[in-house]
């Protein structure tokens, strides 16, 4: 290849993008709202999701089945005295970790889509009720402004042995 020739740009492969893979599961409005309700309200039962969200039963059935299939929720049977068996939907570890994304969306919505009444959602630590914030932190715990953060694609590595040594040199934030 001569100095004036450019290497061909590889074709985009959505399967390689972790954001796109996540959105395949939780990119649907109803899936997000079901997870939000489970995380913030502790909702586990079909009727409570249906009534609390105003979602059609067929759509709720579909989204809950998908969340179970993807390992974000687990379905468990229960029986009220004198009633037939029903199911509840419990968050798995992956589902509970989704709290970080729900909080990030809430934070962004509060800052960039505020209500005229000034209502906001505050995050706090369970146990002592101290306020918490979402933030980018360096390995040393230094807070980093989100506008100073960029990403890079690389082959999967073992973070415990790699130490980030193959990350690119610092560059200016994108405008």
C-alpha positions as CSV (number, residue, x, y, z in Angstrom):
1,X,0.0,0.0,0.0
2,X,1.4,3.4,-1.0
3,X,1.4,6.4,1.4
4,X,-1.5,7.9,-0.5
5,X,-3.7,4.8,-0.3
6,X,-6.0,4.3,2.7
7,X,-6.8,1.0,4.3
8,X,-10.4,-0.1,3.6
9,X,-12.9,0.8,6.4
10,X,-14.2,-2.5,7.8
11,X,-18.0,-3.0,7.4
12,X,-19.9,-2.1,10.5
13,X,-20.9,-5.2,12.5
14,X,-23.7,-4.4,15.0
15,X,-23.0,-7.6,16.9
16,X,-19.6,-6.2,18.0
17,X,-21.2,-3.1,19.6
18,X,-22.1,-3.7,23.3
19,X,-24.6,-0.7,23.2
20,X,-26.4,-2.2,20.3
21,X,-26.5,-5.7,21.9
22,X,-27.9,-4.1,25.1
23,X,-30.5,-2.1,23.2
24,X,-31.7,-5.3,21.5
25,X,-33.0,-6.3,24.9
26,X,-33.8,-3.1,26.8
27,X,-34.2,-0.6,24.0
28,X,-37.9,-1.0,24.0
29,X,-39.9,1.6,26.0
30,X,-41.9,-1.0,27.8
31,X,-38.9,-3.1,28.7
32,X,-37.3,-0.1,30.3
33,X,-40.5,0.9,32.2
34,X,-40.9,-2.6,33.5
35,X,-37.4,-2.7,34.8
36,X,-37.7,0.8,36.3
37,X,-40.8,-0.3,38.1
38,X,-39.2,-3.5,39.4
39,X,-36.1,-1.6,40.5
40,X,-37.7,1.5,42.0
41,X,-41.0,0.1,43.3
42,X,-40.2,-3.5,43.9
43,X,-42.9,-4.6,41.6
44,X,-42.9,-8.4,40.9
45,X,-46.4,-9.4,39.9
46,X,-48.0,-9.3,36.5
47,X,-51.2,-7.4,37.6
48,X,-49.1,-4.8,39.4
49,X,-47.0,-4.2,36.3
50,X,-50.1,-4.0,34.2
51,X,-52.0,-1.6,36.4
52,X,-49.0,0.5,37.4
53,X,-47.8,1.0,33.8
54,X,-51.1,0.9,32.0
55,X,-49.6,-1.6,29.6
56,X,-51.7,-4.0,27.5
57,X,-51.5,-7.6,28.9
58,X,-50.3,-9.1,25.6
59,X,-47.4,-6.6,25.4
60,X,-46.5,-7.1,29.1
61,X,-46.5,-10.9,28.6
62,X,-44.2,-10.5,25.6
63,X,-41.8,-8.2,27.4
64,X,-41.7,-10.2,30.6
65,X,-41.0,-13.4,28.6
66,X,-38.1,-11.7,26.8
67,X,-36.6,-10.3,30.0
68,X,-36.8,-13.8,31.5
69,X,-35.3,-15.4,28.4
70,X,-32.4,-12.9,28.5
71,X,-31.7,-13.6,32.1
72,X,-32.7,-10.1,33.4
73,X,-35.7,-11.4,35.4
74,X,-36.6,-14.8,36.7
75,X,-40.1,-16.2,36.8
76,X,-41.2,-17.9,40.0
77,X,-44.6,-19.5,40.8
78,X,-46.7,-18.5,43.8
79,X,-50.2,-19.4,45.0
80,X,-52.5,-17.3,47.1
81,X,-54.8,-19.4,49.3
82,X,-57.8,-20.5,47.3
83,X,-56.3,-19.3,44.0
84,X,-54.6,-20.9,41.0
85,X,-50.8,-20.7,40.7
86,X,-49.6,-17.4,39.3
87,X,-46.1,-16.1,38.6
88,X,-44.0,-13.3,39.8
89,X,-41.0,-11.8,38.1
90,X,-37.9,-11.2,40.1
91,X,-34.8,-9.3,39.1
92,X,-31.6,-11.4,38.6
93,X,-28.2,-9.9,39.3
94,X,-28.1,-8.6,35.7
95,X,-31.5,-7.0,36.3
96,X,-30.4,-5.4,39.6
97,X,-27.3,-4.0,37.9
98,X,-29.7,-2.3,35.4
99,X,-30.3,0.2,38.3
100,X,-27.2,2.1,37.1
101,X,-28.7,2.7,33.7
102,X,-32.1,3.7,35.1
103,X,-30.4,6.1,37.4
104,X,-28.3,7.5,34.5
105,X,-31.4,8.0,32.4
106,X,-33.2,9.7,35.4
107,X,-30.2,12.0,36.0
108,X,-30.0,12.9,32.3
109,X,-33.8,13.5,32.2
110,X,-33.7,15.7,35.3
111,X,-30.9,17.8,33.8
112,X,-32.0,18.0,30.2
113,X,-35.8,17.4,30.2
114,X,-36.8,19.1,33.5
115,X,-40.4,19.6,34.5
116,X,-41.7,23.1,35.1
117,X,-42.6,22.0,38.7
118,X,-39.0,21.2,39.3
119,X,-39.5,17.6,40.4
120,X,-36.4,15.4,40.4
121,X,-35.3,12.0,41.5
122,X,-32.6,11.7,44.1
123,X,-30.4,8.6,44.6
124,X,-29.4,7.5,48.1
125,X,-27.6,4.7,49.8
126,X,-29.9,2.2,51.4
127,X,-29.1,2.0,55.1
128,X,-27.9,5.4,55.9
129,X,-29.8,7.5,53.3
130,X,-26.7,9.5,52.3
131,X,-27.0,11.0,48.8
132,X,-25.1,9.4,45.9
133,X,-24.3,10.5,42.4
134,X,-23.3,8.8,39.2
135,X,-19.8,9.7,38.0
136,X,-16.9,8.6,36.0
137,X,-13.9,7.9,38.2
138,X,-10.3,7.1,37.5
139,X,-8.7,4.1,39.0
140,X,-7.5,6.4,41.8
141,X,-11.0,7.6,42.5
142,X,-10.6,11.0,40.8
143,X,-13.9,12.4,39.4
144,X,-13.8,13.0,35.6
145,X,-16.2,15.3,33.8
146,X,-18.3,13.3,31.3
147,X,-17.3,15.8,28.5
148,X,-13.7,14.6,29.1
149,X,-14.5,11.0,28.6
150,X,-14.1,9.1,25.3
151,X,-14.2,5.5,24.4
152,X,-12.2,3.2,22.1
153,X,-12.9,-0.3,20.7
154,X,-10.4,-3.0,21.3
155,X,-10.2,-6.8,21.5
156,X,-11.5,-8.2,24.8
157,X,-8.7,-8.3,27.4
158,X,-8.4,-9.5,30.9
159,X,-8.7,-6.2,32.9
160,X,-6.9,-7.7,35.9
161,X,-3.8,-8.4,33.9
162,X,-4.0,-5.8,31.1
163,X,-4.2,-2.7,33.3
164,X,-5.4,-0.6,30.4
165,X,-1.9,-0.4,28.9
166,X,-3.2,-0.6,25.3
167,X,-5.5,2.4,25.6
168,X,-4.8,5.2,23.2
169,X,-3.1,8.4,24.2
170,X,-5.3,11.2,25.5
171,X,-7.2,13.2,22.9
172,X,-9.4,16.2,22.9
173,X,-13.1,15.6,23.7
174,X,-15.4,15.5,20.7
175,X,-17.4,18.6,20.0
